[in-house]
Amino acid sequence: MEVTPESRLDLMLLPGIRVELAGESRAEIGSLRLGRDGDETIEPMTVRQATLNLSDGTLFASIGRVQTRSRLRVRMPFGTLSAGSGRLFKLSARENKARVASFRGNLNFAPADSKSPITIEAGFAADCSNSGLVAEDNATSALVTAEETADAMAREERLLEFERQNPPPFLPWRAVSHP
């Protein structure tokens, strides 16, 4: 998928995993995984996982709070960002570094050179690269601004509305009646 500078692309990768790609972004869907417990009838979904390969660009992601283990991984040439249920974040990747802003929930960034993963706490933004944090400790990470937070919340509300207006035609975890 490629997004031009003047456009955006809204995606519902899986129910509850919503992404907006914005201006000059290049990404591809790496994998989508649903797990179901065949013995369970009330909440049969056990896993919802999506992986995006982002070569360049900006994305906003909203991962809903659900009982299943929802997870979005964003792979970049220099590392992987991982976010679980209840997360809201913005990721801007250019060349060999990324700026990550976490608005809700903690995020993990694993540099490609196998250094220890880095946690980016809610309310903070950090610059990440192949060698970990560009700023070496969380004390030098920046607080996200009120304007950034308001923009992220507005984008999330638009993605939620998009999901409400465009339900998938078939939901594999719901009971299907047969004639």
Backbone as a chain_set.jsonl record, in Angstrom:
{"seq": "MEVTPESRLDLMLLPGIRVELAGESRAEIGSLRLGRDGDETIEPMTVRQATLNLSDGTLFASIGRVQTRSRLRVRMPFGTLSAGSGRLFKLSARENKARVASFRGNLNFAPADSKSPITIEAGFAADCSNSGLVAEDNATSALVTAEETADAMAREERLLEFERQNPPPFLPWRAVSHP", "coords": {"N": [[0.855, -1.165, 0.0], [0.537, 2.165, -0.802], [0.587, 5.506, 0.132], [-0.258, 8.708, -0.919], [1.065, 12.117, -0.528], [-1.146, 13.86, -0.074], [-3.2, 12.328, 0.871], [-4.926, 9.768, 2.836], [-5.156, 6.538, 4.355], [-7.507, 4.476, 5.72], [-7.673, 1.652, 7.728], [-9.118, -1.387, 8.834], [-7.617, -3.741, 10.221], [-8.102, -6.113, 11.634], [-11.089, -6.879, 13.463], [-11.27, -4.419, 15.879], [-8.593, -3.698, 15.646], [-7.337, -0.997, 14.409], [-6.059, 1.177, 11.898], [-4.53, 4.106, 10.616], [-2.972, 5.206, 7.769], [-0.911, 7.818, 6.804], [-0.061, 10.56, 4.627], [2.48, 10.124, 2.303], [3.282, 7.363, 2.821], [4.481, 4.025, 2.996], [3.553, 0.755, 3.153], [2.978, -2.699, 3.974], [0.759, -5.43, 4.529], [1.817, -7.752, 6.722], [1.009, -10.042, 8.173], [-2.051, -11.553, 9.314], [-3.8, -12.762, 12.017], [-6.136, -14.858, 13.486], [-7.306, -16.473, 16.321], [-9.214, -19.15, 17.57], [-11.198, -20.6, 20.085], [-12.463, -23.642, 19.974], [-14.099, -24.921, 21.807], [-15.383, -23.032, 23.234], [-18.249, -21.042, 23.602], [-19.247, -18.556, 24.275], [-17.284, -16.384, 24.345], [-15.473, -16.941, 21.952], [-13.138, -16.103, 20.541], [-9.669, -16.121, 20.813], [-7.258, -15.002, 20.073], [-6.132, -12.11, 18.381], [-4.159, -10.898, 16.031], [-2.027, -8.724, 14.24], [0.337, -7.872, 11.731], [2.206, -5.291, 10.411], [4.313, -4.235, 7.81], [6.288, -1.587, 7.695], [7.816, 0.557, 5.581], [8.312, 3.21, 5.26], [6.992, 6.267, 6.46], [3.947, 7.503, 8.103], [1.877, 6.424, 10.711], [-1.172, 6.041, 12.531], [-2.444, 4.229, 15.216], [-5.017, 2.311, 16.709], [-5.828, 0.116, 19.119], [-8.308, -1.854, 20.202], [-9.879, -2.433, 23.436], [-10.335, -5.582, 24.394], [-11.393, -8.891, 25.384], [-9.807, -10.798, 24.243], [-6.437, -11.645, 23.253], [-5.23, -9.11, 21.79], [-3.0, -7.788, 19.395], [-0.759, -5.615, 17.759], [1.876, -5.523, 15.561], [4.47, -3.577, 14.262], [6.683, -3.744, 11.839], [9.837, -2.503, 10.993], [12.735, -1.634, 9.011], [14.745, -1.275, 10.915], [13.852, -2.155, 13.358], [11.188, -3.385, 15.58], [7.97, -2.402, 16.528], [5.708, -3.019, 19.114], [2.384, -3.451, 20.197], [-0.238, -3.916, 22.511], [-3.649, -4.743, 23.564], [-5.902, -1.986, 24.024], [-4.302, 0.188, 23.318], [-3.119, 3.313, 21.989], [-1.452, 5.012, 19.532], [1.09, 6.915, 17.726], [3.222, 6.618, 14.976], [6.037, 7.628, 13.291], [8.091, 6.962, 10.708], [11.18, 7.343, 9.184], [13.832, 6.85, 7.002], [16.351, 5.521, 8.908], [15.253, 5.704, 11.46], [12.698, 6.284, 13.934], [9.95, 8.129, 15.223], [8.076, 7.718, 18.035], [5.004, 8.056, 19.565], [3.196, 7.543, 22.425], [-0.076, 7.443, 23.38], [-1.943, 6.101, 24.875], [-1.457, 3.502, 27.022], [1.435, 1.318, 27.356], [4.158, 0.849, 25.066], [6.296, -1.367, 23.214], [9.53, -1.332, 21.863], [11.659, -3.09, 19.841], [14.898, -3.102, 18.946], [16.498, -3.834, 15.797], [19.046, -4.833, 16.004], [19.149, -6.656, 18.034], [19.338, -5.7, 20.66], [18.159, -5.115, 24.03], [14.588, -4.866, 24.425], [12.772, -1.752, 24.401], [10.733, 0.167, 26.498], [8.09, 2.34, 25.888], [6.412, 4.605, 27.575], [2.968, 5.46, 28.294], [1.889, 8.675, 27.35], [4.328, 9.641, 26.664], [6.858, 10.403, 24.195], [9.275, 9.048, 21.992], [12.408, 8.87, 20.283], [13.443, 6.393, 18.189], [15.899, 4.029, 17.061], [18.071, 1.818, 15.191], [19.874, 1.207, 17.167], [18.47, 1.397, 19.502], [17.016, 3.654, 21.83], [17.258, 6.956, 20.633], [17.645, 9.124, 22.28], [19.104, 8.291, 25.186], [17.831, 7.564, 27.657], [14.671, 7.303, 29.433], [14.217, 9.656, 30.769], [14.989, 11.676, 29.112], [13.187, 11.474, 27.139], [10.41, 12.865, 25.419], [7.494, 14.506, 26.654], [4.242, 13.934, 25.379], [2.387, 16.386, 23.619], [-0.505, 18.41, 24.46], [-1.896, 19.111, 22.158], [-1.061, 17.127, 20.328], [-2.161, 14.896, 21.576], [-4.925, 15.502, 21.504], [-5.295, 15.504, 18.717], [-4.704, 12.81, 18.144], [-6.772, 11.524, 19.566], [-9.0, 12.47, 18.154], [-8.514, 11.325, 15.657], [-8.682, 8.637, 16.38], [-11.395, 8.483, 17.105], [-12.57, 8.93, 14.608], [-11.654, 6.626, 13.266], [-12.957, 4.666, 14.797], [-15.606, 5.272, 14.178], [-15.538, 4.721, 11.449], [-15.165, 1.935, 11.601], [-17.587, 1.205, 12.83], [-19.413, 1.904, 10.838], [-18.712, 0.244, 8.772], [-19.019, -2.697, 9.1], [-17.555, -5.982, 9.051], [-18.638, -8.324, 6.523], [-18.805, -10.969, 7.263], [-18.308, -12.447, 10.29], [-16.123, -14.512, 11.712], [-16.193, -15.488, 14.335], [-18.708, -15.343, 15.303], [-21.846, -16.906, 15.814], [-23.215, -18.807, 13.188], [-26.147, -19.158, 11.464], [-27.689, -21.921, 9.96], [-29.739, -22.816, 7.211]], "CA": [[0.0, 0.0, 0.0], [1.282, 3.412, -0.821], [-0.301, 6.644, 0.351], [0.336, 9.948, -1.425], [1.127, 13.162, 0.505], [-2.422, 14.534, 0.178], [-4.268, 11.381, 1.203], [-4.765, 8.875, 3.981], [-5.795, 5.248, 4.166], [-8.018, 3.924, 6.971], [-7.745, 0.198, 7.658], [-9.475, -2.204, 9.977], [-6.866, -4.958, 9.924], [-8.97, -7.112, 12.249], [-11.982, -6.137, 14.355], [-10.605, -3.873, 17.059], [-7.243, -3.232, 15.31], [-7.586, 0.029, 13.41], [-4.843, 1.899, 11.529], [-4.58, 5.149, 9.587], [-1.701, 5.553, 7.135], [-1.035, 9.204, 6.355], [0.923, 11.204, 3.776], [3.718, 9.497, 1.834], [3.57, 6.159, 3.607], [4.556, 2.766, 2.275], [3.415, -0.361, 4.095], [2.283, -3.894, 3.499], [0.27, -6.282, 5.605], [2.689, -8.919, 6.842], [0.199, -11.193, 8.573], [-3.256, -11.377, 10.119], [-4.023, -14.044, 12.694], [-7.259, -15.01, 14.406], [-7.341, -17.765, 17.006], [-10.542, -19.419, 18.103], [-11.336, -21.749, 20.968], [-13.614, -24.381, 19.467], [-14.953, -25.379, 22.895], [-15.985, -21.869, 23.88], [-19.372, -20.517, 22.829], [-19.583, -17.177, 24.632], [-16.207, -15.551, 23.831], [-14.608, -17.931, 21.345], [-11.88, -15.585, 20.007], [-8.585, -16.142, 21.788], [-6.128, -14.211, 19.591], [-6.252, -11.23, 17.214], [-2.829, -10.322, 15.847], [-1.734, -8.201, 12.907], [1.688, -7.361, 11.533], [2.403, -4.391, 9.279], [5.694, -3.926, 7.462], [6.305, -0.165, 7.335], [9.13, 0.935, 5.085], [8.462, 4.646, 5.375], [5.728, 6.954, 6.602], [3.31, 7.805, 9.381], [0.634, 5.723, 10.991], [-1.847, 6.122, 13.825], [-3.068, 2.929, 15.463], [-5.899, 2.169, 17.859], [-6.116, -1.297, 19.38], [-9.405, -1.852, 21.161], [-9.835, -3.249, 24.649], [-11.183, -6.763, 24.278], [-10.926, -9.986, 26.241], [-8.806, -11.592, 23.539], [-5.088, -11.076, 23.203], [-5.043, -8.346, 20.563], [-1.641, -7.257, 19.292], [-0.309, -5.088, 16.485], [3.328, -5.368, 15.428], [4.87, -2.8, 13.1], [8.085, -4.04, 11.534], [10.582, -1.539, 10.192], [14.058, -2.212, 8.765], [15.646, -1.107, 12.049], [13.267, -2.65, 14.599], [9.766, -3.731, 15.603], [7.149, -1.813, 17.576], [4.655, -3.957, 19.496], [1.357, -2.829, 21.035], [-1.328, -4.812, 22.869], [-5.003, -4.196, 23.715], [-6.097, -0.714, 24.709], [-3.232, 1.136, 23.001], [-3.298, 4.346, 20.975], [-0.126, 5.58, 19.304], [1.487, 7.445, 16.422], [4.563, 6.203, 14.595], [6.549, 8.259, 12.075], [9.372, 6.322, 10.381], [11.92, 7.877, 8.047], [15.185, 6.311, 6.908], [16.692, 4.511, 9.914], [14.767, 6.014, 12.802], [11.259, 6.521, 14.059], [9.438, 8.845, 16.395], [6.92, 6.986, 18.538], [4.263, 8.751, 20.623], [2.192, 6.675, 23.041], [-1.134, 8.232, 24.004], [-2.632, 5.248, 25.846], [-0.792, 2.205, 27.18], [2.857, 1.221, 27.071], [4.564, 0.213, 23.821], [7.643, -1.938, 23.247], [10.304, -1.242, 20.639], [12.801, -4.011, 19.84], [15.825, -2.753, 17.863], [16.856, -4.961, 14.935], [20.361, -5.375, 16.356], [18.961, -7.575, 19.167], [19.464, -5.128, 22.001], [16.958, -5.293, 24.844], [13.446, -4.023, 24.043], [12.607, -0.485, 25.1], [9.331, 0.473, 26.778], [7.697, 3.74, 25.751], [5.254, 4.715, 28.447], [1.863, 6.324, 27.876], [2.13, 10.089, 27.618], [5.681, 9.993, 26.246], [7.297, 10.154, 22.827], [10.697, 8.727, 21.96], [13.023, 8.646, 18.985], [14.036, 5.061, 18.204], [16.714, 3.676, 15.908], [18.608, 0.463, 15.233], [20.62, 0.995, 18.407], [17.603, 1.635, 20.657], [16.549, 5.04, 21.927], [18.225, 7.967, 20.225], [17.912, 9.692, 23.59], [19.414, 7.036, 25.849], [17.0, 7.161, 28.791], [13.322, 7.861, 29.401], [14.212, 11.012, 31.325], [15.135, 12.63, 28.013], [12.065, 11.328, 26.222], [9.541, 14.036, 25.5], [6.069, 14.34, 26.926], [3.418, 14.302, 24.233], [1.701, 17.645, 23.887], [-1.976, 18.363, 24.492], [-2.349, 19.161, 20.766], [-0.841, 15.793, 19.756], [-3.136, 14.001, 22.193], [-6.241, 15.838, 20.955], [-5.296, 15.035, 17.338], [-4.769, 11.342, 18.189], [-8.115, 11.141, 20.004], [-9.92, 12.755, 17.049], [-8.271, 10.288, 14.639], [-9.232, 7.385, 16.894], [-12.857, 8.556, 17.009], [-12.902, 8.744, 13.204], [-11.438, 5.207, 12.966], [-14.039, 3.917, 15.442], [-16.805, 5.499, 13.37], [-15.306, 3.943, 10.225], [-15.413, 0.531, 11.934], [-19.026, 1.048, 13.08], [-20.143, 2.036, 9.58], [-18.269, -0.774, 7.817], [-18.773, -3.986, 9.757], [-17.246, -7.026, 8.087], [-19.832, -9.071, 6.161], [-18.814, -12.253, 7.961], [-17.456, -12.468, 11.467], [-15.968, -15.949, 11.934], [-16.37, -15.9, 15.727], [-20.125, -15.275, 15.659], [-22.601, -18.082, 15.379], [-23.818, -18.715, 11.869], [-27.316, -20.046, 11.386], [-27.805, -22.66, 8.706], [-31.153, -23.087, 6.92]], "C": [[0.899, 1.225, 0.0], [0.29, 4.56, -0.738], [0.418, 7.909, -0.115], [0.298, 11.038, -0.348], [-0.217, 13.778, 0.875], [-3.511, 13.599, 0.677], [-3.971, 10.613, 2.484], [-5.519, 7.589, 3.662], [-6.199, 4.726, 5.53], [-8.2, 2.423, 6.792], [-8.287, -0.375, 8.951], [-8.822, -3.556, 9.684], [-7.615, -6.184, 10.42], [-9.94, -6.328, 13.116], [-11.237, -5.707, 15.622], [-9.181, -3.4, 16.805], [-7.384, -2.303, 14.105], [-6.325, 0.857, 13.173], [-5.184, 2.96, 10.495], [-3.162, 5.348, 9.078], [-1.872, 6.938, 6.545], [0.17, 9.609, 5.521], [2.247, 10.518, 3.514], [4.14, 8.319, 2.698], [3.588, 4.953, 2.684], [4.55, 1.63, 3.287], [2.792, -1.548, 3.391], [1.845, -4.709, 4.706], [1.131, -7.537, 5.606], [1.917, -10.17, 7.206], [-1.014, -10.734, 9.366], [-3.547, -12.733, 10.729], [-5.197, -13.941, 13.654], [-7.144, -16.391, 15.023], [-8.69, -17.941, 17.642], [-10.492, -20.664, 18.974], [-12.608, -22.467, 20.56], [-14.558, -24.869, 20.546], [-15.734, -24.246, 23.542], [-17.11, -21.322, 23.014], [-19.677, -19.056, 23.128], [-18.546, -16.205, 24.075], [-15.181, -16.457, 23.156], [-13.267, -17.405, 20.822], [-10.827, -15.585, 21.109], [-7.429, -15.241, 21.375], [-6.555, -13.374, 18.391], [-4.908, -10.555, 17.073], [-2.649, -9.883, 14.405], [-0.296, -7.707, 12.884], [1.693, -6.505, 10.276], [3.893, -4.221, 9.062], [5.701, -2.501, 6.929], [7.699, 0.197, 6.86], [9.383, 2.424, 5.27], [7.089, 5.246, 5.633], [5.235, 7.136, 8.015], [2.041, 6.981, 9.53], [0.157, 6.037, 12.392], [-2.493, 4.767, 14.016], [-3.868, 2.973, 16.749], [-6.216, 0.685, 17.987], [-7.134, -1.328, 20.502], [-9.152, -2.731, 22.371], [-10.839, -4.377, 24.493], [-10.607, -7.857, 25.16], [-9.862, -10.837, 25.567], [-7.454, -10.903, 23.604], [-4.904, -10.394, 21.855], [-3.647, -7.76, 20.56], [-1.396, -6.783, 17.87], [1.204, -4.954, 16.559], [3.58, -4.564, 14.155], [6.363, -3.038, 12.92], [8.644, -2.962, 10.627], [11.97, -2.123, 9.966], [14.977, -2.182, 9.985], [15.06, -1.583, 13.378], [11.77, -2.91, 14.476], [9.09, -3.073, 16.795], [6.005, -2.771, 17.844], [3.7, -3.276, 20.467], [0.221, -3.806, 21.26], [-2.66, -4.075, 22.979], [-4.998, -2.859, 24.446], [-5.047, 0.331, 24.392], [-3.668, 2.111, 21.919], [-1.94, 4.99, 20.791], [0.028, 6.123, 17.895], [2.929, 7.037, 16.196], [4.924, 6.896, 13.289], [7.934, 7.699, 11.814], [9.941, 6.939, 9.113], [13.342, 7.347, 8.134], [15.427, 5.278, 8.001], [16.301, 4.9, 11.333], [13.286, 6.311, 12.773], [10.992, 7.353, 15.297], [8.143, 8.152, 16.778], [6.296, 7.789, 19.67], [3.177, 7.814, 21.131], [1.18, 7.539, 23.783], [-1.905, 7.443, 25.046], [-1.925, 3.892, 25.863], [0.675, 2.25, 26.799], [3.092, 0.461, 25.77], [5.959, -0.365, 24.002], [8.28, -1.798, 21.878], [11.516, -2.151, 20.781], [13.707, -3.64, 18.67], [16.226, -4.009, 17.086], [18.197, -5.582, 15.324], [20.338, -6.215, 17.633], [19.281, -7.003, 20.53], [18.16, -5.349, 22.746], [15.831, -4.38, 24.361], [13.346, -2.793, 24.949], [11.118, -0.266, 25.315], [9.12, 1.974, 26.639], [6.38, 3.871, 26.499], [4.204, 5.668, 27.88], [2.161, 7.763, 28.273], [3.504, 10.558, 27.193], [5.88, 9.713, 24.765], [8.795, 9.908, 22.873], [11.153, 8.548, 20.527], [13.788, 7.334, 19.066], [14.837, 4.826, 16.933], [17.194, 2.239, 16.069], [19.34, 0.173, 16.544], [19.782, 1.293, 19.648], [17.071, 3.05, 20.644], [17.638, 5.974, 21.439], [18.631, 8.751, 21.464], [18.005, 8.486, 24.52], [18.572, 6.653, 27.06], [15.643, 7.857, 28.716], [13.258, 9.279, 29.942], [14.333, 12.046, 30.217], [14.074, 12.437, 26.942], [11.113, 12.497, 26.453], [8.136, 13.635, 25.91], [5.307, 14.681, 25.655], [2.635, 15.556, 24.601], [0.186, 17.44, 23.908], [-2.538, 18.374, 23.07], [-2.193, 17.796, 20.095], [-1.88, 14.811, 20.291], [-4.536, 14.258, 21.635], [-6.359, 15.351, 19.513], [-5.433, 13.509, 17.295], [-6.166, 10.869, 18.587], [-9.143, 11.373, 18.891], [-9.754, 11.707, 15.941], [-8.846, 8.95, 15.092], [-10.756, 7.381, 16.775], [-13.31, 8.356, 15.565], [-12.717, 7.279, 12.793], [-12.531, 4.337, 13.591], [-15.342, 4.064, 14.647], [-16.717, 4.733, 12.05], [-15.609, 2.467, 10.465], [-16.908, 0.279, 12.162], [-19.827, 1.066, 11.772], [-19.815, 0.936, 8.575], [-17.992, -2.099, 8.506], [-18.436, -5.033, 8.7], [-18.501, -7.835, 7.766], [-19.935, -10.408, 6.892], [-17.832, -12.19, 9.118], [-17.307, -13.92, 11.899], [-16.186, -16.393, 13.371], [-17.821, -15.764, 16.185], [-20.82, -16.524, 15.135], [-23.237, -17.82, 14.035], [-24.996, -19.676, 11.836], [-27.376, -20.679, 10.009], [-29.272, -22.993, 8.456], [-31.497, -24.558, 7.011]], "O": [[1.894, 1.29, 0.722], [-0.716, 4.582, -1.446], [1.567, 8.149, 0.255], [-0.424, 10.9, 0.639], [-0.412, 14.179, 2.022], [-4.642, 14.036, 0.886], [-2.929, 10.78, 3.117], [-6.405, 7.566, 2.807], [-5.352, 4.548, 6.406], [-8.808, 1.976, 5.819], [-7.952, 0.097, 10.038], [-9.393, -4.401, 8.995], [-7.744, -7.176, 9.702], [-9.635, -5.193, 13.479], [-10.658, -6.528, 16.333], [-8.6, -2.75, 17.675], [-7.526, -2.74, 12.963], [-5.609, 1.198, 14.114], [-6.015, 2.744, 9.613], [-2.251, 5.626, 9.858], [-2.861, 7.21, 5.864], [1.269, 9.079, 5.683], [3.052, 10.355, 4.431], [5.245, 8.303, 3.241], [2.821, 4.868, 1.725], [5.414, 1.547, 4.16], [2.16, -1.41, 2.344], [2.477, -4.68, 5.762], [1.172, -8.284, 4.629], [2.134, -11.234, 6.626], [-1.007, -9.678, 9.999], [-3.54, -13.745, 10.029], [-5.247, -13.063, 14.515], [-6.91, -17.372, 14.317], [-9.254, -16.996, 18.194], [-9.833, -21.65, 18.644], [-13.708, -21.959, 20.775], [-15.706, -25.203, 20.251], [-16.655, -24.493, 24.32], [-16.933, -21.157, 21.807], [-20.306, -18.382, 22.312], [-18.925, -15.264, 23.377], [-14.123, -16.717, 23.73], [-12.333, -18.192, 20.671], [-11.077, -15.1, 22.212], [-6.69, -14.76, 22.234], [-7.25, -13.858, 17.498], [-4.543, -9.722, 17.904], [-3.06, -10.573, 13.472], [0.22, -7.195, 13.877], [1.244, -6.935, 9.214], [4.653, -4.08, 10.02], [5.185, -2.235, 5.844], [8.655, 0.154, 7.633], [10.527, 2.853, 5.42], [6.104, 4.77, 5.068], [5.969, 6.956, 8.987], [1.243, 6.86, 8.601], [0.946, 6.266, 13.309], [-3.038, 4.207, 13.065], [-3.463, 3.582, 17.739], [-6.795, 0.078, 17.086], [-6.86, -0.884, 21.617], [-8.329, -3.646, 22.34], [-12.048, -4.148, 24.464], [-9.472, -7.761, 25.626], [-9.096, -11.523, 26.243], [-7.349, -9.731, 23.965], [-4.473, -11.024, 20.889], [-3.159, -7.289, 21.587], [-1.769, -7.448, 16.903], [1.747, -4.356, 17.488], [2.987, -4.83, 13.109], [7.187, -2.603, 13.724], [8.027, -2.563, 9.64], [12.352, -3.046, 10.685], [15.9, -2.992, 10.074], [15.699, -1.434, 14.419], [11.166, -2.69, 13.427], [9.566, -3.169, 17.926], [5.394, -3.285, 16.907], [4.118, -2.619, 21.421], [-0.24, -4.455, 20.321], [-2.786, -2.931, 22.543], [-4.203, -2.63, 25.359], [-4.912, 1.294, 25.147], [-4.475, 1.782, 21.05], [-1.333, 5.461, 21.753], [-0.772, 5.844, 17.002], [3.756, 7.1, 17.105], [4.208, 6.77, 12.296], [8.855, 7.926, 12.599], [9.255, 7.04, 8.096], [13.974, 7.385, 9.189], [14.759, 4.244, 8.015], [16.94, 4.478, 12.296], [12.702, 6.557, 11.718], [11.721, 7.281, 16.287], [7.231, 8.012, 15.963], [6.979, 8.159, 20.625], [2.339, 7.347, 20.36], [1.535, 8.276, 24.702], [-2.456, 8.015, 25.987], [-1.817, 3.225, 24.834], [1.106, 3.103, 26.023], [2.336, -0.443, 25.414], [6.719, 0.099, 24.852], [7.662, -2.103, 20.858], [12.304, -2.009, 21.716], [13.329, -3.84, 17.515], [16.286, -5.104, 17.644], [18.453, -6.743, 15.003], [21.381, -6.458, 18.24], [19.479, -7.764, 21.478], [17.158, -5.732, 22.141], [16.084, -3.253, 23.937], [13.78, -2.807, 26.1], [10.323, -0.492, 24.403], [9.871, 2.775, 27.196], [5.362, 3.31, 26.094], [4.515, 6.561, 27.091], [2.623, 8.035, 29.381], [3.828, 11.737, 27.336], [5.174, 8.904, 24.164], [9.502, 10.489, 23.696], [10.383, 8.127, 19.663], [14.674, 7.174, 19.906], [14.508, 5.349, 15.868], [16.767, 1.533, 16.982], [19.413, -0.977, 16.976], [20.333, 1.429, 20.74], [16.718, 3.586, 19.594], [18.808, 5.809, 21.787], [19.814, 9.014, 21.68], [17.042, 7.726, 24.621], [18.601, 5.489, 27.459], [15.485, 8.865, 28.028], [12.34, 10.028, 29.607], [13.842, 13.167, 30.356], [14.061, 13.158, 25.944], [11.031, 13.04, 27.554], [7.653, 12.56, 25.557], [5.678, 15.608, 24.935], [2.269, 15.754, 25.76], [-0.326, 16.426, 23.433], [-3.546, 17.721, 22.8], [-3.088, 17.354, 19.373], [-2.414, 13.993, 19.542], [-5.256, 13.308, 21.326], [-7.408, 14.841, 19.12], [-6.199, 12.98, 16.491], [-6.686, 9.915, 18.007], [-10.053, 10.565, 18.708], [-10.74, 11.257, 15.357], [-9.427, 8.214, 14.293], [-11.341, 6.371, 16.382], [-14.316, 7.691, 15.317], [-13.538, 6.743, 12.048], [-12.979, 3.372, 12.972], [-16.084, 3.097, 14.471], [-17.708, 4.165, 11.591], [-16.24, 1.819, 9.629], [-17.434, -0.749, 11.734], [-20.802, 0.329, 11.624], [-20.568, 0.723, 7.625], [-16.857, -2.577, 8.499], [-18.96, -4.988, 7.587], [-19.348, -8.02, 8.64], [-21.035, -10.915, 7.111], [-16.65, -11.907, 8.922], [-18.262, -14.509, 12.403], [-16.352, -17.589, 13.609], [-18.128, -16.045, 17.344], [-20.412, -17.109, 14.131], [-23.741, -16.726, 13.779], [-24.856, -20.86, 12.142], [-27.131, -20.012, 9.004], [-29.979, -23.406, 9.375], [-32.648, -24.938, 6.793]]}, "num_chains": 1, "name": "protein.A"}
